[in-house]
């Protein structure tokens, strides 16, 4: 802790010359007032108490876990849920439209839905293709809206959480479109069409 300079000590001579003593001697000349003394160096003293060094810890033996049951490998990604909506070939497109409306009303974003047709293209797909394939696939890549694709070009479409398939014809296309749609669906696959046809492709019990 630094030393605090002492207050200047006023010598009694600084209070003015002393009265001349009776003997007639002249009062001594006043001495200048001393300034603050420099801090004195620390005085040697006994060293303070020495804190003992912490005891060294004995290294712990590594803990070897007892052999347990082997951990099974990570399970493969769950397959999407499959929902079947019975419909004729003529009514499959309307059923798919109703399914899309329900998805959007339930909170699904339009960009999460892919619609695939096995027969005639969806009117929206025909409309978008009228502006050229570049604009059509640009709309797909933007991912801002429901995307409609014919089974013949659906292989180019990227995966989306929900895929809706309208089995509106094209028996040969159904055999390839349904497995493709199952691979593109992230969480939900909705198939609108004849249950017997759909089960023959995706398996019984769908």
Secondary structure, DSSP 8 states (H G I E B T S, - for coil): -----------GGGG------TT---------------------------------------------------------EEEEEE--TTTHHHHHHHHHHHHHHTT--GGGEEEEESSS--HHHHHHHTT-HHHHHHHHHHT-S-EEEETTTGGGS--EEEEEEE--S-HHHHHHHHHHHHHHEEEEEEEEE-HHHHHHHH-TT-
